[in-house]
Amino acid sequence: MTTAPTTFQVGHSPDPDDAFMFHAMTTGAIDTGGKDYQHVLLDIETLNKHAMEGKYEISAVSIHSFPLIAEKYHLMNCGASMGEGYGPMVISNRDMSEEEAKTKTIAIPGLGTSAYLSLLLAWGDVKVEVVPFDEILPKVASGEYDAGVIIHEGQLTWESEGVKLILDLGIWWNEKTGLPLPLGGNVVRKDLGMELCEALTEDVKNSIVHSLENPDSALEFAKKWGRGIDDETNKEFVGMYVNERTIDYGNDGRDAIRLFLKEGQRIGMVDSELDVDGIQFIGSGE
């Protein structure tokens, strides 16, 4: 008789919103029925690559990369990172028009990131260079790159770094579609079986709910991953990406993911064979 595993690895980005989400389930603050969860902290592009290998039972991934792992993973209906009229930002080191920026080499946080796909949807084919996400803002500020796409807490701190905003891709998407911009999601490995996938998803959901209802300890934990941001910025950033939408995508959130991926198919950046309308969201009841 095969014994079900009790220890599960949770891959997520070393940033405050992911840490806030997973705080309760990895510190014993909620009852997980004997399941033990271990953090694996990696940047989102590395997590995307590891998910292709099916490395972790649960992982945060870019929505852009989900089609590449759809055979191995289900999308959870909780854990969304969605831009509600905000999102990754294209910045420059001086005042620059969109047309001029399109002619520059743009630093991006990874080819598998939703930030990159949203940039292509907004601007078409542009020249890019992959740079670690936490190096993009300082390298644009110093002039090493003329422009870059920033994610995570850089979306709140960019002004104090002396750079200029060219385009907020979350605003662009919302004005175009009326929907939030899907950026990241949580996935659970299919080979665990549907019953366990649903149980793990329920633990993730309960962890998010616990942190939202008991924010002080979760925010203190999350601050460790904020790269020196102050308490107020930490709270603001977590609030941007962990909210009611994170507990449940909602119909419009699921619609946003499907549209984002269909738009990716339209420009040849997402596998045309993927049945986007057939994507299952574990825990949604669909």
C-alpha positions as CSV (number, residue, x, y, z in Angstrom):
1,M,0.0,0.0,0.0
2,T,1.4,3.4,-1.0
3,T,1.5,6.0,1.7
4,A,0.4,9.4,0.8
5,P,3.2,12.1,1.1
6,T,3.0,14.4,4.1
7,T,5.8,16.9,3.2
8,F,5.2,19.3,0.4
9,Q,7.5,21.9,-1.2
10,V,6.0,25.3,-1.9
11,G,8.0,27.3,-4.5
12,H,7.4,31.0,-4.3
13,S,9.1,34.3,-5.0
14,P,11.2,36.0,-2.3
15,D,8.8,38.9,-2.1
16,P,6.3,40.1,0.5
17,D,3.0,39.2,-1.2
18,D,3.9,35.5,-1.6
19,A,5.4,35.3,1.8
20,F,2.2,36.8,3.3
21,M,0.1,34.2,1.5
22,F,2.0,31.2,2.6
23,H,2.8,32.4,6.1
24,A,0.1,30.5,8.0
25,M,0.6,27.1,6.2
26,T,4.4,27.1,6.6
27,T,4.6,28.3,10.2
28,G,1.9,26.1,11.7
29,A,-0.6,28.9,12.3
30,I,-3.4,26.8,10.7
31,D,-4.3,23.1,11.0
32,T,-3.1,21.4,7.8
33,G,-4.1,17.9,8.9
34,G,-0.5,16.8,9.4
35,K,0.7,18.1,6.1
36,D,4.1,19.8,6.4
37,Y,4.9,22.6,4.0
38,Q,8.4,23.8,3.2
39,H,9.3,27.2,1.6
40,V,11.5,27.2,-1.5
41,L,12.4,30.8,-2.3
42,L,13.4,31.6,-5.9
43,D,12.8,34.3,-8.4
44,I,9.7,33.8,-10.6
45,E,11.6,33.0,-13.8
46,T,13.5,30.2,-12.0
47,L,10.2,28.9,-10.6
48,N,8.7,28.9,-14.1
49,K,11.6,26.7,-15.3
50,H,11.4,24.4,-12.3
51,A,7.7,23.9,-12.9
52,M,8.5,22.6,-16.4
53,E,10.3,19.8,-14.6
54,G,7.5,19.3,-12.1
55,K,9.9,20.0,-9.3
56,Y,7.6,21.2,-6.5
57,E,4.2,20.0,-5.5
58,I,2.9,23.6,-5.2
59,S,4.4,26.6,-6.9
60,A,3.8,30.2,-7.8
61,V,4.3,30.6,-11.6
62,S,3.7,33.3,-14.2
63,I,0.4,33.0,-16.0
64,H,2.3,33.4,-19.2
65,S,4.3,30.2,-18.4
66,F,1.3,28.1,-17.4
67,P,0.6,26.7,-20.9
68,L,4.1,25.2,-20.8
69,I,3.3,23.3,-17.6
70,A,-0.4,22.6,-18.2
71,E,0.2,18.9,-18.7
72,K,1.9,18.7,-15.3
73,Y,0.0,21.1,-13.1
74,H,-3.5,22.4,-12.4
75,L,-4.1,26.1,-11.7
76,M,-5.5,26.7,-8.2
77,N,-8.5,29.1,-7.9
78,C,-6.6,30.9,-5.1
79,G,-3.3,32.7,-4.8
80,A,-3.8,35.1,-7.7
81,S,-1.5,38.0,-8.3
82,M,-3.6,40.3,-10.4
83,G,-3.2,44.0,-11.2
84,E,-6.4,45.8,-10.5
85,G,-5.7,48.8,-12.7
86,Y,-1.9,48.5,-12.0
87,G,0.8,46.1,-12.9
88,P,4.3,45.9,-14.2
89,M,5.7,49.3,-15.2
90,V,7.9,50.3,-18.1
91,I,10.4,52.9,-16.8
92,S,13.3,54.9,-18.2
93,N,16.1,57.0,-16.8
94,R,14.7,60.2,-18.5
95,D,11.6,61.5,-20.0
96,M,10.9,59.3,-23.0
97,S,7.9,58.7,-25.3
98,E,6.5,55.2,-25.9
99,E,7.6,55.4,-29.5
100,E,11.2,56.2,-28.5
101,A,11.2,53.5,-25.8
102,K,10.2,50.9,-28.4
103,T,13.5,51.4,-30.2
104,K,15.6,50.8,-27.1
105,T,16.8,47.5,-25.5
106,I,14.4,46.9,-22.7
107,A,15.4,45.1,-19.5
108,I,12.8,42.5,-18.6
109,P,12.6,40.0,-15.6
110,G,12.3,36.9,-17.8
111,L,11.0,35.6,-21.1
112,G,8.4,33.4,-19.2
113,T,7.0,36.2,-17.1
114,S,3.6,37.8,-17.6
115,A,5.3,41.2,-17.5
116,Y,7.1,40.2,-20.8
117,L,3.9,38.9,-22.4
118,S,2.0,42.1,-21.4
119,L,4.8,44.2,-22.9
120,L,4.6,42.4,-26.2
121,L,0.8,42.7,-26.2
122,A,1.1,46.5,-25.6
123,W,4.0,47.3,-27.9
124,G,4.5,44.4,-30.3
125,D,8.0,43.0,-31.0
126,V,10.6,44.9,-29.1
127,K,14.3,44.2,-28.3
128,V,14.7,42.9,-24.8
129,E,17.4,41.6,-22.5
130,V,16.7,39.4,-19.4
131,V,18.0,40.9,-16.2
132,P,17.3,39.7,-12.6
133,F,14.1,41.5,-11.5
134,D,15.7,43.2,-8.5
135,E,18.5,44.7,-10.7
136,I,16.3,46.3,-13.4
137,L,15.4,49.4,-11.5
138,P,19.0,50.3,-10.4
139,K,20.4,49.5,-13.8
140,V,17.9,51.7,-15.5
141,A,18.5,54.5,-13.0
142,S,22.3,54.3,-13.6
143,G,21.9,54.4,-17.3
144,E,23.1,50.9,-18.0
145,Y,19.7,50.3,-19.7
146,D,17.5,53.1,-21.2
147,A,14.3,51.3,-20.2
148,G,13.1,48.4,-18.2
149,V,10.0,46.6,-16.9
150,I,9.8,46.5,-13.1
151,I,7.7,44.2,-11.0
152,H,7.3,43.5,-7.2
153,E,7.8,46.4,-4.8
154,G,9.6,48.5,-7.4
155,Q,6.1,49.4,-8.6
156,L,5.9,51.5,-5.4
157,T,9.5,52.7,-4.9
158,W,10.4,53.7,-8.5
159,E,9.7,57.4,-8.0
160,S,12.1,57.7,-5.2
161,E,14.8,56.0,-7.4
162,G,14.7,58.9,-9.8
163,V,13.4,57.1,-12.8
164,K,10.5,58.0,-15.1
165,L,7.3,56.1,-15.8
166,I,6.6,55.4,-19.5
167,L,3.6,53.0,-19.2
168,D,1.8,51.1,-16.5
169,L,0.9,47.8,-18.2
170,G,-1.9,47.1,-15.7
171,I,-3.6,50.3,-16.6
172,W,-3.1,49.7,-20.3
173,W,-4.7,46.2,-20.0
174,N,-7.6,47.4,-17.9
175,E,-8.4,50.2,-20.3
176,K,-8.2,47.7,-23.2
177,T,-10.3,44.9,-21.7
178,G,-12.0,46.1,-18.6
179,L,-10.4,43.2,-16.7
180,P,-7.6,42.9,-14.1
181,L,-4.2,41.9,-15.5
182,P,-3.3,38.3,-14.6
183,L,0.3,38.1,-13.5
184,G,1.0,35.1,-11.2
185,G,-0.9,32.1,-10.0
186,N,-0.5,29.1,-7.9
187,V,-0.3,25.6,-9.4
188,V,-0.5,22.1,-7.9
189,R,1.0,19.0,-9.5
190,K,-1.5,16.7,-11.2
191,D,0.2,13.4,-10.4
192,L,-0.8,13.9,-6.7
193,G,-4.3,13.0,-7.7
194,M,-7.4,15.2,-7.7
195,E,-8.3,14.5,-4.0
196,L,-4.9,15.6,-2.7
197,C,-4.8,18.5,-5.2
198,E,-8.0,19.8,-3.7
199,A,-6.8,19.3,-0.2
200,L,-3.6,21.2,-0.8
201,T,-5.5,24.0,-2.6
202,E,-7.8,24.3,0.5
203,D,-4.7,24.7,2.7
204,V,-3.4,27.5,0.5
205,K,-6.8,29.2,0.6
206,N,-7.0,28.9,4.4
207,S,-3.5,30.3,4.7
208,I,-4.4,33.3,2.6
209,V,-7.7,33.9,4.6
210,H,-5.8,33.5,7.9
211,S,-3.2,36.1,6.9
212,L,-5.9,38.6,5.8
213,E,-7.7,38.1,9.1
214,N,-4.5,38.3,11.2
215,P,-2.3,40.6,9.2
216,D,0.1,41.8,11.8
217,S,2.1,38.6,12.2
218,A,1.9,37.8,8.5
219,L,3.1,41.3,7.5
220,E,6.0,41.1,9.9
221,F,6.9,37.7,8.3
222,A,6.4,39.2,4.8
223,K,8.6,42.2,5.5
224,K,11.7,39.9,5.6
225,W,11.4,39.6,1.8
226,G,10.8,43.2,1.0
227,R,14.4,44.2,0.3
228,G,14.5,47.0,2.9
229,I,11.1,48.5,2.4
230,D,9.5,50.2,5.3
231,D,6.4,49.0,7.1
232,E,3.9,51.2,5.3
233,T,5.3,50.3,1.8
234,N,5.3,46.6,2.8
235,K,1.6,46.8,3.9
236,E,0.7,48.7,0.7
237,F,2.4,46.3,-1.6
238,V,0.9,43.2,0.1
239,G,-2.5,44.9,-0.1
240,M,-2.1,45.4,-3.9
241,Y,-1.6,41.7,-4.5
242,V,-3.3,39.8,-1.6
243,N,-7.0,40.6,-1.3
244,E,-10.4,39.1,-1.9
245,R,-9.3,38.3,-5.5
246,T,-6.5,36.2,-4.0
247,I,-9.0,34.0,-2.1
248,D,-11.0,33.4,-5.3
249,Y,-10.3,34.6,-8.8
250,G,-13.9,35.2,-9.4
251,N,-15.6,34.8,-12.8
252,D,-13.9,38.0,-14.2
253,G,-10.5,36.9,-12.9
254,R,-10.8,33.5,-14.6
255,D,-12.1,35.3,-17.7
256,A,-9.0,37.6,-17.5
257,I,-6.6,34.6,-17.5
258,R,-8.3,33.0,-20.5
259,L,-8.3,36.3,-22.5
260,F,-4.6,37.0,-21.6
261,L,-3.6,33.5,-22.8
262,K,-5.8,33.8,-26.0
263,E,-4.1,37.1,-26.7
264,G,-0.8,35.4,-26.3
265,Q,-1.9,32.7,-28.8
266,R,-2.9,35.5,-31.2
267,I,0.6,36.9,-31.3
268,G,2.3,33.5,-31.3
269,M,3.6,33.6,-27.7
270,V,1.3,30.9,-26.3
271,D,0.9,27.4,-27.7
272,S,-2.0,27.5,-30.1
273,E,-2.9,23.8,-29.2
274,L,-3.7,24.8,-25.6
275,D,-7.5,24.6,-24.9
276,V,-7.7,27.8,-23.0
277,D,-11.5,27.5,-22.4
278,G,-10.8,24.0,-20.9
279,I,-8.4,25.2,-18.2
280,Q,-9.6,23.9,-14.8
281,F,-9.3,26.0,-11.7
282,I,-9.0,23.7,-8.6
283,G,-11.3,24.9,-5.9
284,S,-13.6,27.0,-8.1
285,G,-16.4,24.5,-8.4
286,E,-16.2,24.8,-12.2
